[in-house]
């Protein structure tokens, strides 16, 4: 199945829909994730035909696990666009994104893409995963400069398909206690000491103990 023939294949398999189990399997990657299959799934949903998924390998999740970067939250951009304006827009977004960015990049465009990130002066750690689960699997981690140099060492380093992970921008904004948290602090002060309240609130919010202590002391003295 390909994007250009997906709707034709949907028509072809219509006669099997009522009395057969039909499987959509990808020989590389996962169906619908930068792969065909969306129109088929949508067609079945609209016809109220039962569909399910069998969890399988995903280069996105595997690359995130191997990256060595914070990955609690991430944004997946799919394959980088060929259109310069669209690509510039994505790079501008990545520069200020405070969560990890995940992109698919083909080998013949990899160095150029990394060079564009470098020219934009994006100072973030990145991970470049090559041919995950295959014989020539490699992971390049570190700064843009070091990775560009490592990839350029040998021509074979840029052969294949790649998943690029770019760390999120550190959020340096100082966390402050919300009004709702202050209400809970007042309730905690009824049962616990000031020191205990500071410890409890710090564990729940990750706000600095100094900030919590100052607020808790003020509430206690009111």
Number of C-alpha atoms within 10 A of each C-alpha: 15 10 11 9 10 16 15 10 13 18 10 10 11 9 10 10 12 8 7 9 9 10 10 13 13 13 6 10 15 19 16 14 14 13 15 19 22 14 14 16 18 11 14 14 12 8 9 9 11 9 11 7 8 6 7 8 11 14 20 21 12 14 21 23 12 16 24 15 18 14 18 8 10 18 17 13 14 15 14 18 14 9 8 10 10 11 15 15 10 15 18 13 12 23 19 13 18 16 19 21 23 24 17 22 21 17 16 12 14 23 18 12 16 19 14 15 19 16 9 13 11 19 15 17 18 23 24 26 24 25 16 20 11 8 7 12 13 15 17 20 20 16 16 23 12 12 20 18 11 13 16 13 11 10 8 11 16 18 15 16 17 25 25 24 28 29 24 23 17 11 11 6 6 8 12 13 14 8 9 8 13 16 11 12 22 14 12 18 18 11 10 13 10 17 14 13 21 25 14 16 22 17 11 8 13 12 16 16 16 11 15 25 18 11 16 22 14 10 14 12 6 6
